[in-house]
Amino acid sequence: MNAVEIKNLTVSYGDTPALNNISANIEQLDFVGIMGPNGGGKSTLLKAVLGLIPIKSGEIKIMGDTSKKAVNQIGYVPQFSNMDRSFPITVLEAVLCGMLTPGLHPFFRFSSQMKERAMEYLKMVSLESLCKRQISSLSGGEFQRMLLARALASDPPLLMLDEPTAAVDPASKELIYELLERLNKKKTIILVTHDLMAISSNVKRIICINRGLIYHGEPKLTEDVIKELYSSPVDLITHEVPHRVLEGHDIRQCSEEHKKEDV
């Protein structure tokens, strides 16, 4: 049984197509990186799997289940830029919220065991000392690590992250990638990213989309795939990153016909 099965998925925002006839299978304990240009449908794909947006056609199975409750098996880390950081809640309370389930009565109280578990997840992301802080006081990297701890709080078998290192400091980025590598021993991980380091060093397979599926396979990209993915020739410039993700790529002189993109 695959962790996620996507068959002929099409999503539109009104009359604007976002994803067109996407099909992909993600095995259990896989570590998948989703790549593509801005507006290419990466975040839309995650939201469709999570049931956060309606789909026009197609089918999505999570652990073989097509029902709405199947998403309860997913821990989700949204984009940092989409989060409201002004909500008056402590770091510990935010992580505890990840343990909430539908149908709780209005006078529900978190047990001491639940608080102990939340502290364990905060320790996992090196935030246990900040448990009483208001989330509004956290730095970008600390806030992102808190979101990861919250996603882990329900102990889901599948973890989905949308640009988890886009606005974090180098230390937090390294901690997040090291933690994801350890978690992958027991959890399936799907990661939307522009970070070539994550693709080169961590993921086992990649999915490249630009509204349609461009490539799904081992983390190696040919120049033809890159051109199709970004709709124009692209020079990839990496900074101290192994080139396992790149294959058959020639460095070219930048010209009016070539778009230079620092990935």
Salt bridges, closest charged atoms under 4 A:
ASP155 OD1 - LYS187 NZ 2.88
GLU163 OE2 - HIS194 NE2 3.42
ASP195 OD2 - LYS173 NZ 3.60
GLU223 OE2 - ARG252 NH2 2.80
GLU261 OE1 - LYS259 NZ 3.19
ASP262 OD2 - HIS239 NE2 3.21
